[in-house]
């Protein structure tokens, strides 16, 4: 077995571990299910590592094959088949979704972290574009209000009063909805 195949299998295990960590569950039952899922994932990862070791041993046996090493070779092949069976049974209990892009990167011999980096960079770029649009609309609104104030000062003043009243009403409504019957204010938990 070559080093690229070992890297690919390790990459699959790493991608599966990363994907499993993305699910957020709440409550005691969710925590138990998450713990069971993490334990199952750890077992699958251990099975993958064991399979990699068996493949390495097979590679050594095949590369230095002689008729005397036939029995150890067959034993290692049987152990590999048994480990693949164990891995498949363990994997059935894992509910992990790995994006195809990650699998393709691993197949190409690349690091799956590249996918994460690319997704984050894409999100940052889209965020900057959205921020630019928001800033442009704020600037347009400010410019329009300045122009309208010169042409229609009374109407702009009435608009600002309506807006201030609406904002105060929205704030009051939001505060009333966050008040408990005993008068306490609901506090949003920090995450």
C-alpha positions in Angstrom: 0.0 0.0 0.0 1.3 3.4 -0.9 1.4 6.5 1.4 -1.3 8.2 -0.7 -3.8 5.5 0.1 -3.0 5.7 3.8 -3.4 9.5 3.6 -6.8 9.1 1.8 -8.1 6.7 4.4 -6.9 8.9 7.2 -8.6 11.9 5.4 -11.9 10.0 5.2 -11.7 9.3 8.9 -10.9 13.0 9.6 -13.7 14.1 7.4 -16.1 11.8 9.1 -15.0 13.0 12.5 -15.4 16.6 11.4 -18.8 16.0 9.9 -20.0 14.2 13.0 -19.0 17.2 15.2 -21.3 19.5 13.2 -24.6 18.2 14.6 -26.0 20.2 17.5 -28.5 18.5 19.7 -30.1 19.8 22.9 -31.4 18.2 26.0 -30.4 15.2 28.0 -31.6 12.7 25.4 -29.8 14.7 22.7 -26.6 14.6 24.7 -26.8 10.8 25.2 -27.4 10.3 21.5 -24.5 12.6 20.7 -22.3 10.7 23.1 -23.3 7.4 21.6 -22.7 8.8 18.1 -19.2 10.0 19.1 -18.4 6.7 20.7 -19.6 4.9 17.5 -17.5 7.3 15.4 -14.5 6.6 17.6 -15.0 2.8 17.0 -15.2 3.4 13.3 -12.1 5.5 13.3 -10.3 2.8 15.3 -11.4 0.2 12.8 -10.1 2.4 9.9 -6.8 2.6 11.7 -6.7 -1.1 12.2 -7.5 -1.7 8.6 -4.7 0.6 7.5 -2.3 -1.4 9.7 -3.5 -4.6 8.1 -3.1 -3.2 4.7 0.4 -2.2 5.5 1.2 -5.7 6.8 -0.3 -7.2 3.6 1.9 -4.9 1.5 4.9 -6.1 3.3 3.9 -9.8 2.9 3.1 -9.4 -0.8 6.3 -7.4 -1.5 8.5 -10.2 0.0 6.3 -13.1 -0.9 7.6 -16.7 -0.9 5.8 -20.0 -0.6 6.7 -20.1 3.1 4.8 -16.8 3.7 1.6 -18.0 2.1 -0.1 -18.9 5.4 0.6 -15.6 7.1 -0.6 -13.8 3.9 -3.9 -15.8 4.0 -4.3 -15.1 7.7 -3.8 -11.3 7.1 -6.3 -11.4 4.2 -8.9 -13.1 6.4 -8.2 -10.6 9.2 -8.6 -7.7 6.6 -12.0 -9.2 5.4 -13.2 -9.6 9.0 -12.1 -6.0 9.8 -13.9 -4.7 6.7 -17.0 -6.5 7.9 -16.7 -5.0 11.4 -16.1 -1.5 9.9 -19.3 -1.8 7.8 -21.4 -2.9 10.8 -20.0 0.0 12.9 -20.5 2.4 10.1 -24.2 1.6 9.8 -24.7 3.2 13.2 -23.1 6.4 12.1 -25.3 9.1 10.6 -22.6 11.2 9.0 -23.0 13.2 5.9 -19.8 14.1 4.1 -20.0 16.5 1.2 -19.1 15.0 -2.1 -16.6 17.8 -2.6 -14.7 16.5 0.4 -14.7 12.9 -0.9 -13.5 14.2 -4.3 -10.7 16.1 -2.7 -9.7 13.0 -0.7 -9.8 10.9 -3.9 -7.5 13.5 -5.6 -5.1 13.1 -2.7 -5.7 16.5 -1.3 -6.4 17.6 2.3 -10.1 17.9 3.2 -9.3 21.0 5.2 -9.0 22.8 1.8 -12.7 22.3 1.4 -13.4 24.0 4.8 -11.0 26.8 3.9 -12.7 27.4 0.5 -16.2 27.4 2.0 -15.1 29.9 4.7 -13.4 32.1 2.1 -16.6 32.0 0.0 -18.7 33.0 3.0 -16.4 35.8 3.8 -16.5 37.1 0.1 -20.3 36.9 0.1 -20.5 38.6 3.4 -18.3 41.5 2.1 -20.5 41.8 -1.0 -23.6 41.9 1.2 -22.0 44.5 3.5 -21.1 46.6 0.4 -24.8 46.4 -0.8 -26.0 47.4 2.7 -23.6 50.3 2.9 -24.7 51.4 -0.6 -28.4 51.4 0.4 -27.6 53.3 3.6 -25.7 55.9 1.6 -28.6 56.1 -0.9 -31.1 56.5 1.9 -29.0 59.3 3.5 -28.6 61.1 0.1 -32.3 60.8 -0.7 -33.3 62.1 2.8 -30.9 65.1 2.3 -32.4 65.8 -1.2 -36.0 65.4 0.0 -35.3 67.6 3.0 -34.3 70.4 0.7 -37.3 70.0 -1.5 -39.9 69.0 1.1 -38.7 69.9 4.6 -42.1 69.5 6.3 -42.7 66.0 4.9 -39.3 64.8 5.8 -39.8 66.1 9.4 -43.1 64.2 9.6 -41.4 61.1 8.2 -38.7 61.3 10.8 -41.3 61.6 13.6 -43.3 58.6 12.2 -40.1 56.6 12.1 -39.1 57.6 15.6 -42.6 56.6 16.9 -42.5 53.3 15.0 -39.0 52.5 16.4 -40.1 53.3 19.9 -43.2 51.1 19.5 -41.2 48.2 18.1 -38.7 48.5 21.0 -41.6 48.6 23.6 -43.2 45.6 22.0 -40.0 43.6 22.0 -39.4 44.5 25.6 -43.0 43.5 26.6 -42.6 40.1 24.8 -39.4 39.4 26.8 -41.0 40.1 30.2 -42.1 37.1 32.2 -45.5 37.2 34.1 -43.7 37.9 37.4 -42.0 41.0 35.9 -38.6 39.5 35.3 -36.9 40.0 32.0 -36.1 37.0 29.8 -32.4 36.7 29.3 -31.1 35.1 26.1 -28.5 32.4 26.9 -25.1 33.0 25.5 -23.8 30.4 23.1 
